[in-house]
Amino acid sequence: MSTKKEPLPAEIQDNAANKGVAAELSDEAIRNLTGFFDVLIQMDFAQKQRNERNDEDGNDLPNTPKVAT
C-alpha cells in the first residue's frame, strides 16, 4: 500500500498559479482585465433588459414572430 497522499485539485491549481507567474500585473494587463469585465457587465445588463422586456410582452422566447390565426 502506498502512503503517499494524492494532492487535492485545489493544491494542483494553486501550485501551477504560483510557479513562474509575476505577483503583480502591469498597468496594461489591469486595463485589459478592467475592459474585459466591463464588457461582460454590459452584456449581462443588456440580457437582463431583454428578458424583462420579453416578460412584459408575455413572450417566452425572444425574437419569435407572432403567427396570425
mmCIF file of the N, C-alpha and C atoms, coordinates in Angstrom:
data_MODEL
# 
_entry.id   MODEL 
# 
loop_
_atom_site.group_PDB 
_atom_site.id 
_atom_site.type_symbol 
_atom_site.label_atom_id 
_atom_site.label_alt_id 
_atom_site.label_comp_id 
_atom_site.label_asym_id 
_atom_site.label_entity_id 
_atom_site.label_seq_id 
_atom_site.pdbx_PDB_ins_code 
_atom_site.Cartn_x 
_atom_site.Cartn_y 
_atom_site.Cartn_z 
_atom_site.occupancy 
_atom_site.B_iso_or_equiv 
_atom_site.pdbx_formal_charge 
_atom_site.auth_seq_id 
_atom_site.auth_comp_id 
_atom_site.auth_asym_id 
_atom_site.auth_atom_id 
_atom_site.pdbx_PDB_model_num 
ATOM 1   N N  . MET A 1 1  ? 0.821   -1.175 0.000   1.00 0.00 ? 1  MET A N  1 
ATOM 2   C CA . MET A 1 1  ? 0.000   0.000  0.000   1.00 0.00 ? 1  MET A CA 1 
ATOM 3   C C  . MET A 1 1  ? 0.869   1.244  0.000   1.00 0.00 ? 1  MET A C  1 
ATOM 4   N N  . SER A 1 2  ? 0.434   2.205  -0.737  1.00 0.00 ? 2  SER A N  1 
ATOM 5   C CA . SER A 1 2  ? 1.181   3.449  -0.806  1.00 0.00 ? 2  SER A CA 1 
ATOM 6   C C  . SER A 1 2  ? 0.680   4.407  0.261   1.00 0.00 ? 2  SER A C  1 
ATOM 7   N N  . THR A 1 3  ? 1.608   5.037  0.942   1.00 0.00 ? 3  THR A N  1 
ATOM 8   C CA . THR A 1 3  ? 1.230   6.013  1.964   1.00 0.00 ? 3  THR A CA 1 
ATOM 9   C C  . THR A 1 3  ? 1.275   7.442  1.417   1.00 0.00 ? 3  THR A C  1 
ATOM 10  N N  . LYS A 1 4  ? 1.640   7.564  0.147   1.00 0.00 ? 4  LYS A N  1 
ATOM 11  C CA . LYS A 1 4  ? 1.703   8.890  -0.470  1.00 0.00 ? 4  LYS A CA 1 
ATOM 12  C C  . LYS A 1 4  ? 0.288   9.410  -0.716  1.00 0.00 ? 4  LYS A C  1 
ATOM 13  N N  . LYS A 1 5  ? -0.002  10.601 -0.195  1.00 0.00 ? 5  LYS A N  1 
ATOM 14  C CA . LYS A 1 5  ? -1.328  11.185 -0.376  1.00 0.00 ? 5  LYS A CA 1 
ATOM 15  C C  . LYS A 1 5  ? -1.380  11.916 -1.717  1.00 0.00 ? 5  LYS A C  1 
ATOM 16  N N  . GLU A 1 6  ? -2.494  11.740 -2.401  1.00 0.00 ? 6  GLU A N  1 
ATOM 17  C CA . GLU A 1 6  ? -2.719  12.466 -3.657  1.00 0.00 ? 6  GLU A CA 1 
ATOM 18  C C  . GLU A 1 6  ? -3.047  13.919 -3.323  1.00 0.00 ? 6  GLU A C  1 
ATOM 19  N N  . PRO A 1 7  ? -2.499  14.875 -4.091  1.00 0.00 ? 7  PRO A N  1 
ATOM 20  C CA . PRO A 1 7  ? -2.824  16.276 -3.827  1.00 0.00 ? 7  PRO A CA 1 
ATOM 21  C C  . PRO A 1 7  ? -4.268  16.573 -4.218  1.00 0.00 ? 7  PRO A C  1 
ATOM 22  N N  . LEU A 1 8  ? -4.871  17.473 -3.519  1.00 0.00 ? 8  LEU A N  1 
ATOM 23  C CA . LEU A 1 8  ? -6.219  17.903 -3.855  1.00 0.00 ? 8  LEU A CA 1 
ATOM 24  C C  . LEU A 1 8  ? -6.173  18.750 -5.123  1.00 0.00 ? 8  LEU A C  1 
ATOM 25  N N  . PRO A 1 9  ? -7.262  18.764 -5.912  1.00 0.00 ? 9  PRO A N  1 
ATOM 26  C CA . PRO A 1 9  ? -7.253  19.587 -7.136  1.00 0.00 ? 9  PRO A CA 1 
ATOM 27  C C  . PRO A 1 9  ? -6.914  21.044 -6.877  1.00 0.00 ? 9  PRO A C  1 
ATOM 28  N N  . ALA A 1 10 ? -7.365  21.579 -5.764  1.00 0.00 ? 10 ALA A N  1 
ATOM 29  C CA . ALA A 1 10 ? -7.064  22.989 -5.462  1.00 0.00 ? 10 ALA A CA 1 
ATOM 30  C C  . ALA A 1 10 ? -5.575  23.194 -5.240  1.00 0.00 ? 10 ALA A C  1 
ATOM 31  N N  . GLU A 1 11 ? -4.908  22.205 -4.646  1.00 0.00 ? 11 GLU A N  1 
ATOM 32  C CA . GLU A 1 11 ? -3.460  22.319 -4.428  1.00 0.00 ? 11 GLU A CA 1 
ATOM 33  C C  . GLU A 1 11 ? -2.719  22.341 -5.757  1.00 0.00 ? 11 GLU A C  1 
ATOM 34  N N  . ILE A 1 12 ? -3.147  21.532 -6.694  1.00 0.00 ? 12 ILE A N  1 
ATOM 35  C CA . ILE A 1 12 ? -2.510  21.495 -8.014  1.00 0.00 ? 12 ILE A CA 1 
ATOM 36  C C  . ILE A 1 12 ? -2.667  22.846 -8.707  1.00 0.00 ? 12 ILE A C  1 
ATOM 37  N N  . GLN A 1 13 ? -3.877  23.404 -8.671  1.00 0.00 ? 13 GLN A N  1 
ATOM 38  C CA . GLN A 1 13 ? -4.118  24.703 -9.304  1.00 0.00 ? 13 GLN A CA 1 
ATOM 39  C C  . GLN A 1 13 ? -3.319  25.800 -8.619  1.00 0.00 ? 13 GLN A C  1 
ATOM 40  N N  . ASP A 1 14 ? -3.259  25.748 -7.301  1.00 0.00 ? 14 ASP A N  1 
ATOM 41  C CA . ASP A 1 14 ? -2.522  26.764 -6.550  1.00 0.00 ? 14 ASP A CA 1 
ATOM 42  C C  . ASP A 1 14 ? -1.044  26.697 -6.890  1.00 0.00 ? 14 ASP A C  1 
ATOM 43  N N  . ASN A 1 15 ? -0.496  25.506 -6.961  1.00 0.00 ? 15 ASN A N  1 
ATOM 44  C CA . ASN A 1 15 ? 0.921   25.357 -7.301  1.00 0.00 ? 15 ASN A CA 1 
ATOM 45  C C  . ASN A 1 15 ? 1.202   25.845 -8.717  1.00 0.00 ? 15 ASN A C  1 
ATOM 46  N N  . ALA A 1 16 ? 0.325   25.523 -9.652  1.00 0.00 ? 16 ALA A N  1 
ATOM 47  C CA . ALA A 1 16 ? 0.523   25.953 -11.035 1.00 0.00 ? 16 ALA A CA 1 
ATOM 48  C C  . ALA A 1 16 ? 0.428   27.467 -11.145 1.00 0.00 ? 16 ALA A C  1 
ATOM 49  N N  . ALA A 1 17 ? -0.460  28.069 -10.386 1.00 0.00 ? 17 ALA A N  1 
ATOM 50  C CA . ALA A 1 17 ? -0.646  29.521 -10.452 1.00 0.00 ? 17 ALA A CA 1 
ATOM 51  C C  . ALA A 1 17 ? 0.542   30.273 -9.872  1.00 0.00 ? 17 ALA A C  1 
ATOM 52  N N  . ASN A 1 18 ? 1.241   29.672 -8.929  1.00 0.00 ? 18 ASN A N  1 
ATOM 53  C CA . ASN A 1 18 ? 2.330   30.372 -8.260  1.00 0.00 ? 18 ASN A CA 1 
ATOM 54  C C  . ASN A 1 18 ? 3.697   30.124 -8.876  1.00 0.00 ? 18 ASN A C  1 
ATOM 55  N N  . LYS A 1 19 ? 3.803   29.203 -9.801  1.00 0.00 ? 19 LYS A N  1 
ATOM 56  C CA . LYS A 1 19 ? 5.103   28.906 -10.413 1.00 0.00 ? 19 LYS A CA 1 
ATOM 57  C C  . LYS A 1 19 ? 5.304   29.751 -11.670 1.00 0.00 ? 19 LYS A C  1 
ATOM 58  N N  . GLY A 1 20 ? 6.294   30.596 -11.636 1.00 0.00 ? 20 GLY A N  1 
ATOM 59  C CA . GLY A 1 20 ? 6.682   31.340 -12.826 1.00 0.00 ? 20 GLY A CA 1 
ATOM 60  C C  . GLY A 1 20 ? 5.750   32.473 -13.210 1.00 0.00 ? 20 GLY A C  1 
ATOM 61  N N  . VAL A 1 21 ? 4.849   32.858 -12.342 1.00 0.00 ? 21 VAL A N  1 
ATOM 62  C CA . VAL A 1 21 ? 3.924   33.935 -12.653 1.00 0.00 ? 21 VAL A CA 1 
ATOM 63  C C  . VAL A 1 21 ? 4.257   35.144 -11.792 1.00 0.00 ? 21 VAL A C  1 
ATOM 64  N N  . ALA A 1 22 ? 4.328   36.285 -12.425 1.00 0.00 ? 22 ALA A N  1 
ATOM 65  C CA . ALA A 1 22 ? 4.623   37.509 -11.673 1.00 0.00 ? 22 ALA A CA 1 
ATOM 66  C C  . ALA A 1 22 ? 3.503   37.787 -10.687 1.00 0.00 ? 22 ALA A C  1 
ATOM 67  N N  . ALA A 1 23 ? 3.854   38.261 -9.534  1.00 0.00 ? 23 ALA A N  1 
ATOM 68  C CA . ALA A 1 23 ? 2.863   38.523 -8.494  1.00 0.00 ? 23 ALA A CA 1 
ATOM 69  C C  . ALA A 1 23 ? 2.081   39.801 -8.779  1.00 0.00 ? 23 ALA A C  1 
ATOM 70  N N  . GLU A 1 24 ? 2.627   40.708 -9.559  1.00 0.00 ? 24 GLU A N  1 
ATOM 71  C CA . GLU A 1 24 ? 1.963   41.972 -9.858  1.00 0.00 ? 24 GLU A CA 1 
ATOM 72  C C  . GLU A 1 24 ? 1.648   42.041 -11.340 1.00 0.00 ? 24 GLU A C  1 
ATOM 73  N N  . LEU A 1 25 ? 0.523   42.665 -11.662 1.00 0.00 ? 25 LEU A N  1 
ATOM 74  C CA . LEU A 1 25 ? 0.123   42.846 -13.051 1.00 0.00 ? 25 LEU A CA 1 
ATOM 75  C C  . LEU A 1 25 ? 0.586   44.209 -13.537 1.00 0.00 ? 25 LEU A C  1 
ATOM 76  N N  . SER A 1 26 ? 0.898   44.273 -14.815 1.00 0.00 ? 26 SER A N  1 
ATOM 77  C CA . SER A 1 26 ? 1.285   45.554 -15.402 1.00 0.00 ? 26 SER A CA 1 
ATOM 78  C C  . SER A 1 26 ? 0.055   46.438 -15.546 1.00 0.00 ? 26 SER A C  1 
ATOM 79  N N  . ASP A 1 27 ? 0.280   47.722 -15.779 1.00 0.00 ? 27 ASP A N  1 
ATOM 80  C CA . ASP A 1 27 ? -0.833  48.652 -15.983 1.00 0.00 ? 27 ASP A CA 1 
ATOM 81  C C  . ASP A 1 27 ? -1.671  48.237 -17.181 1.00 0.00 ? 27 ASP A C  1 
ATOM 82  N N  . GLU A 1 28 ? -1.012  47.769 -18.230 1.00 0.00 ? 28 GLU A N  1 
ATOM 83  C CA . GLU A 1 28 ? -1.729  47.341 -19.432 1.00 0.00 ? 28 GLU A CA 1 
ATOM 84  C C  . GLU A 1 28 ? -2.600  46.121 -19.128 1.00 0.00 ? 28 GLU A C  1 
ATOM 85  N N  . ALA A 1 29 ? -2.078  45.175 -18.376 1.00 0.00 ? 29 ALA A N  1 
ATOM 86  C CA . ALA A 1 29 ? -2.853  43.981 -18.030 1.00 0.00 ? 29 ALA A CA 1 
ATOM 87  C C  . ALA A 1 29 ? -4.069  44.357 -17.190 1.00 0.00 ? 29 ALA A C  1 
ATOM 88  N N  . ILE A 1 30 ? -3.907  45.288 -16.283 1.00 0.00 ? 30 ILE A N  1 
ATOM 89  C CA . ILE A 1 30 ? -5.031  45.727 -15.449 1.00 0.00 ? 30 ILE A CA 1 
ATOM 90  C C  . ILE A 1 30 ? -6.082  46.423 -16.305 1.00 0.00 ? 30 ILE A C  1 
ATOM 91  N N  . ARG A 1 31 ? -5.642  47.270 -17.253 1.00 0.00 ? 31 ARG A N  1 
ATOM 92  C CA . ARG A 1 31 ? -6.597  47.933 -18.161 1.00 0.00 ? 31 ARG A CA 1 
ATOM 93  C C  . ARG A 1 31 ? -7.335  46.903 -19.002 1.00 0.00 ? 31 ARG A C  1 
ATOM 94  N N  . ASN A 1 32 ? -6.620  45.884 -19.498 1.00 0.00 ? 32 ASN A N  1 
ATOM 95  C CA . ASN A 1 32 ? -7.263  44.849 -20.309 1.00 0.00 ? 32 ASN A CA 1 
ATOM 96  C C  . ASN A 1 32 ? -8.301  44.076 -19.503 1.00 0.00 ? 32 ASN A C  1 
ATOM 97  N N  . LEU A 1 33 ? -7.955  43.705 -18.290 1.00 0.00 ? 33 LEU A N  1 
ATOM 98  C CA . LEU A 1 33 ? -8.904  42.981 -17.439 1.00 0.00 ? 33 LEU A CA 1 
ATOM 99  C C  . LEU A 1 33 ? -10.110 43.838 -17.091 1.00 0.00 ? 33 LEU A C  1 
ATOM 100 N N  . THR A 1 34 ? -9.862  45.106 -16.797 1.00 0.00 ? 34 THR A N  1 
ATOM 101 C CA . THR A 1 34 ? -10.958 46.015 -16.477 1.00 0.00 ? 34 THR A CA 1 
ATOM 102 C C  . THR A 1 34 ? -11.901 46.147 -17.669 1.00 0.00 ? 34 THR A C  1 
ATOM 103 N N  . GLY A 1 35 ? -11.349 46.296 -18.849 1.00 0.00 ? 35 GLY A N  1 
ATOM 104 C CA . GLY A 1 35 ? -12.170 46.383 -20.060 1.00 0.00 ? 35 GLY A CA 1 
ATOM 105 C C  . GLY A 1 35 ? -12.946 45.115 -20.319 1.00 0.00 ? 35 GLY A C  1 
ATOM 106 N N  . PHE A 1 36 ? -12.315 43.976 -20.100 1.00 0.00 ? 36 PHE A N  1 
ATOM 107 C CA . PHE A 1 36 ? -12.972 42.680 -20.297 1.00 0.00 ? 36 PHE A CA 1 
ATOM 108 C C  . PHE A 1 36 ? -14.176 42.545 -19.371 1.00 0.00 ? 36 PHE A C  1 
ATOM 109 N N  . PHE A 1 37 ? -13.977 42.849 -18.088 1.00 0.00 ? 37 PHE A N  1 
ATOM 110 C CA . PHE A 1 37 ? -15.078 42.729 -17.147 1.00 0.00 ? 37 PHE A CA 1 
ATOM 111 C C  . PHE A 1 37 ? -16.154 43.777 -17.401 1.00 0.00 ? 37 PHE A C  1 
ATOM 112 N N  . ASP A 1 38 ? -15.772 44.952 -17.880 1.00 0.00 ? 38 ASP A N  1 
ATOM 113 C CA . ASP A 1 38 ? -16.750 45.974 -18.221 1.00 0.00 ? 38 ASP A CA 1 
ATOM 114 C C  . ASP A 1 38 ? -17.661 45.477 -19.338 1.00 0.00 ? 38 ASP A C  1 
ATOM 115 N N  . VAL A 1 39 ? -17.086 44.837 -20.348 1.00 0.00 ? 39 VAL A N  1 
ATOM 116 C CA . VAL A 1 39 ? -17.884 44.293 -21.448 1.00 0.00 ? 39 VAL A CA 1 
ATOM 117 C C  . VAL A 1 39 ? -18.817 43.196 -20.941 1.00 0.00 ? 39 VAL A C  1 
ATOM 118 N N  . LEU A 1 40 ? -18.324 42.319 -20.070 1.00 0.00 ? 40 LEU A N  1 
ATOM 119 C CA . LEU A 1 40 ? -19.177 41.272 -19.514 1.00 0.00 ? 40 LEU A CA 1 
ATOM 120 C C  . LEU A 1 40 ? -20.350 41.853 -18.738 1.00 0.00 ? 40 LEU A C  1 
ATOM 121 N N  . ILE A 1 41 ? -20.101 42.888 -17.962 1.00 0.00 ? 41 ILE A N  1 
ATOM 122 C CA . ILE A 1 41 ? -21.165 43.530 -17.187 1.00 0.00 ? 41 ILE A CA 1 
ATOM 123 C C  . ILE A 1 41 ? -22.192 44.166 -18.122 1.00 0.00 ? 41 ILE A C  1 
ATOM 124 N N  . GLN A 1 42 ? -21.723 44.838 -19.175 1.00 0.00 ? 42 GLN A N  1 
ATOM 125 C CA . GLN A 1 42 ? -22.641 45.443 -20.137 1.00 0.00 ? 42 GLN A CA 1 
ATOM 126 C C  . GLN A 1 42 ? -23.488 44.390 -20.843 1.00 0.00 ? 42 GLN A C  1 
ATOM 127 N N  . MET A 1 43 ? -22.870 43.261 -21.203 1.00 0.00 ? 43 MET A N  1 
ATOM 128 C CA . MET A 1 43 ? -23.613 42.186 -21.862 1.00 0.00 ? 43 MET A CA 1 
ATOM 129 C C  . MET A 1 43 ? -24.675 41.609 -20.928 1.00 0.00 ? 43 MET A C  1 
ATOM 130 N N  . ASP A 1 44 ? -24.322 41.421 -19.669 1.00 0.00 ? 44 ASP A N  1 
ATOM 131 C CA . ASP A 1 44 ? -25.266 40.886 -18.689 1.00 0.00 ? 44 ASP A CA 1 
ATOM 132 C C  . ASP A 1 44 ? -26.434 41.855 -18.499 1.00 0.00 ? 44 ASP A C  1 
ATOM 133 N N  . PHE A 1 45 ? -26.134 43.140 -18.393 1.00 0.00 ? 45 PHE A N  1 
ATOM 134 C CA . PHE A 1 45 ? -27.177 44.148 -18.218 1.00 0.00 ? 45 PHE A CA 1 
ATOM 135 C C  . PHE A 1 45 ? -28.116 44.161 -19.421 1.00 0.00 ? 45 PHE A C  1 
ATOM 136 N N  . ALA A 1 46 ? -27.564 44.100 -20.640 1.00 0.00 ? 46 ALA A N  1 
ATOM 137 C CA . ALA A 1 46 ? -28.388 44.097 -21.854 1.00 0.00 ? 46 ALA A CA 1 
ATOM 138 C C  . ALA A 1 46 ? -29.274 42.852 -21.899 1.00 0.00 ? 46 ALA A C  1 
ATOM 139 N N  . GLN A 1 47 ? -28.735 41.696 -21.505 1.00 0.00 ? 47 GLN A N  1 
ATOM 140 C CA . GLN A 1 47 ? -29.517 40.465 -21.498 1.00 0.00 ? 47 GLN A CA 1 
ATOM 141 C C  . GLN A 1 47 ? -30.659 40.562 -20.495 1.00 0.00 ? 47 GLN A C  1 
ATOM 142 N N  . LYS A 1 48 ? -30.396 41.136 -19.324 1.00 0.00 ? 48 LYS A N  1 
ATOM 143 C CA . LYS A 1 48 ? -31.447 41.295 -18.315 1.00 0.00 ? 48 LYS A CA 1 
ATOM 144 C C  . LYS A 1 48 ? -32.538 42.228 -18.820 1.00 0.00 ? 48 LYS A C  1 
ATOM 145 N N  . GLN A 1 49 ? -32.152 43.298 -19.513 1.00 0.00 ? 49 GLN A N  1 
ATOM 146 C CA . GLN A 1 49 ? -33.152 44.215 -20.065 1.00 0.00 ? 49 GLN A CA 1 
ATOM 147 C C  . GLN A 1 49 ? -34.007 43.513 -21.114 1.00 0.00 ? 49 GLN A C  1 
ATOM 148 N N  . ARG A 1 50 ? -33.378 42.692 -21.986 1.00 0.00 ? 50 ARG A N  1 
ATOM 149 C CA . ARG A 1 50 ? -34.138 41.943 -22.988 1.00 0.00 ? 50 ARG A CA 1 
ATOM 150 C C  . ARG A 1 50 ? -35.102 40.977 -22.314 1.00 0.00 ? 50 ARG A C  1 
ATOM 151 N N  . ASN A 1 51 ? -34.651 40.307 -21.273 1.00 0.00 ? 51 ASN A N  1 
ATOM 152 C CA . ASN A 1 51 ? -35.514 39.367 -20.566 1.00 0.00 ? 51 ASN A CA 1 
ATOM 153 C C  . ASN A 1 51 ? -36.690 40.078 -19.926 1.00 0.00 ? 51 ASN A C  1 
ATOM 154 N N  . GLU A 1 52 ? -36.451 41.237 -19.312 1.00 0.00 ? 52 GLU A N  1 
ATOM 155 C CA . GLU A 1 52 ? -37.535 41.999 -18.704 1.00 0.00 ? 52 GLU A CA 1 
ATOM 156 C C  . GLU A 1 52 ? -38.523 42.462 -19.757 1.00 0.00 ? 52 GLU A C  1 
ATOM 157 N N  . ARG A 1 53 ? -38.016 42.917 -20.906 1.00 0.00 ? 53 ARG A N  1 
ATOM 158 C CA . ARG A 1 53 ? -38.891 43.361 -21.989 1.00 0.00 ? 53 ARG A CA 1 
ATOM 159 C C  . ARG A 1 53 ? -39.748 42.209 -22.493 1.00 0.00 ? 53 ARG A C  1 
ATOM 160 N N  . ASN A 1 54 ? -39.152 41.034 -22.648 1.00 0.00 ? 54 ASN A N  1 
ATOM 161 C CA . ASN A 1 54 ? -39.891 39.866 -23.115 1.00 0.00 ? 54 ASN A CA 1 
ATOM 162 C C  . ASN A 1 54 ? -40.922 39.420 -22.089 1.00 0.00 ? 54 ASN A C  1 
ATOM 163 N N  . ASP A 1 55 ? -40.591 39.533 -20.804 1.00 0.00 ? 55 ASP A N  1 
ATOM 164 C CA . ASP A 1 55 ? -41.543 39.178 -19.756 1.00 0.00 ? 55 ASP A CA 1 
ATOM 165 C C  . ASP A 1 55 ? -42.742 40.118 -19.779 1.00 0.00 ? 55 ASP A C  1 
ATOM 166 N N  . GLU A 1 56 ? -42.495 41.408 -20.002 1.00 0.00 ? 56 GLU A N  1 
ATOM 167 C CA . GLU A 1 56 ? -43.576 42.377 -20.058 1.00 0.00 ? 56 GLU A CA 1 
ATOM 168 C C  . GLU A 1 56 ? -44.463 42.140 -21.277 1.00 0.00 ? 56 GLU A C  1 
ATOM 169 N N  . ASP A 1 57 ? -43.867 41.710 -22.391 1.00 0.00 ? 57 ASP A N  1 
ATOM 170 C CA . ASP A 1 57 ? -44.632 41.447 -23.616 1.00 0.00 ? 57 ASP A CA 1 
ATOM 171 C C  . ASP A 1 57 ? -45.352 40.106 -23.546 1.00 0.00 ? 57 ASP A C  1 
ATOM 172 N N  . GLY A 1 58 ? -44.964 39.261 -22.605 1.00 0.00 ? 58 GLY A N  1 
ATOM 173 C CA . GLY A 1 58 ? -45.573 37.942 -22.496 1.00 0.00 ? 58 GLY A CA 1 
ATOM 174 C C  . GLY A 1 58 ? -44.925 36.919 -23.398 1.00 0.00 ? 58 GLY A C  1 
ATOM 175 N N  . ASN A 1 59 ? -43.799 37.248 -23.962 1.00 0.00 ? 59 ASN A N  1 
ATOM 176 C CA . ASN A 1 59 ? -43.086 36.302 -24.828 1.00 0.00 ? 59 ASN A CA 1 
ATOM 177 C C  . ASN A 1 59 ? -42.182 35.423 -23.994 1.00 0.00 ? 59 ASN A C  1 
ATOM 178 N N  . ASP A 1 60 ? -42.270 34.128 -24.206 1.00 0.00 ? 60 ASP A N  1 
ATOM 179 C CA . ASP A 1 60 ? -41.352 33.222 -23.520 1.00 0.00 ? 60 ASP A CA 1 
ATOM 180 C C  . ASP A 1 60 ? -40.039 33.102 -24.277 1.00 0.00 ? 60 ASP A C  1 
ATOM 181 N N  . LEU A 1 61 ? -40.121 33.197 -25.591 1.00 0.00 ? 61 LEU A N  1 
ATOM 182 C CA . LEU A 1 61 ? -38.931 33.058 -26.418 1.00 0.00 ? 61 LEU A CA 1 
ATOM 183 C C  . LEU A 1 61 ? -38.623 34.401 -27.068 1.00 0.00 ? 61 LEU A C  1 
ATOM 184 N N  . PRO A 1 62 ? -37.361 34.831 -27.025 1.00 0.00 ? 62 PRO A N  1 
ATOM 185 C CA . PRO A 1 62 ? -37.026 36.115 -27.646 1.00 0.00 ? 62 PRO A CA 1 
ATOM 186 C C  . PRO A 1 62 ? -37.054 36.026 -29.159 1.00 0.00 ? 62 PRO A C  1 
ATOM 187 N N  . ASN A 1 63 ? -37.475 37.128 -29.793 1.00 0.00 ? 63 ASN A N  1 
ATOM 188 C CA . ASN A 1 63 ? -37.448 37.272 -31.245 1.00 0.00 ? 63 ASN A CA 1 
ATOM 189 C C  . ASN A 1 63 ? -38.292 36.219 -31.959 1.00 0.00 ? 63 ASN A C  1 
ATOM 190 N N  . THR A 1 64 ? -39.433 35.847 -31.423 1.00 0.00 ? 64 THR A N  1 
ATOM 191 C CA . THR A 1 64 ? -40.307 34.908 -32.126 1.00 0.00 ? 64 THR A CA 1 
ATOM 192 C C  . THR A 1 64 ? -41.417 35.699 -32.781 1.00 0.00 ? 64 THR A C  1 
ATOM 193 N N  . PRO A 1 65 ? -41.642 35.471 -34.065 1.00 0.00 ? 65 PRO A N  1 
ATOM 194 C CA . PRO A 1 65 ? -42.684 36.231 -34.760 1.00 0.00 ? 65 PRO A CA 1 
ATOM 195 C C  . PRO A 1 65 ? -44.072 35.774 -34.302 1.00 0.00 ? 65 PRO A C  1 
ATOM 196 N N  . LYS A 1 66 ? -45.012 36.712 -34.282 1.00 0.00 ? 66 LYS A N  1 
ATOM 197 C CA . LYS A 1 66 ? -46.411 36.396 -33.961 1.00 0.00 ? 66 LYS A CA 1 
ATOM 198 C C  . LYS A 1 66 ? -47.030 35.742 -35.180 1.00 0.00 ? 66 LYS A C  1 
ATOM 199 N N  . VAL A 1 67 ? -47.722 34.647 -34.946 1.00 0.00 ? 67 VAL A N  1 
ATOM 200 C CA . VAL A 1 67 ? -48.366 33.922 -36.040 1.00 0.00 ? 67 VAL A CA 1 
ATOM 201 C C  . VAL A 1 67 ? -49.840 34.322 -36.077 1.00 0.00 ? 67 VAL A C  1 
ATOM 202 N N  . ALA A 1 68 ? -50.298 34.792 -37.239 1.00 0.00 ? 68 ALA A N  1 
ATOM 203 C CA . ALA A 1 68 ? -51.686 35.183 -37.382 1.00 0.00 ? 68 ALA A CA 1 
ATOM 204 C C  . ALA A 1 68 ? -52.545 33.938 -37.483 1.00 0.00 ? 68 ALA A C  1 
ATOM 205 N N  . THR A 1 69 ? -53.664 33.933 -36.755 1.00 0.00 ? 69 THR A N  1 
ATOM 206 C CA . THR A 1 69 ? -54.562 32.763 -36.815 1.00 0.00 ? 69 THR A CA 1 
ATOM 207 C C  . THR A 1 69 ? -55.880 33.121 -37.379 1.00 0.00 ? 69 THR A C  1 
# 
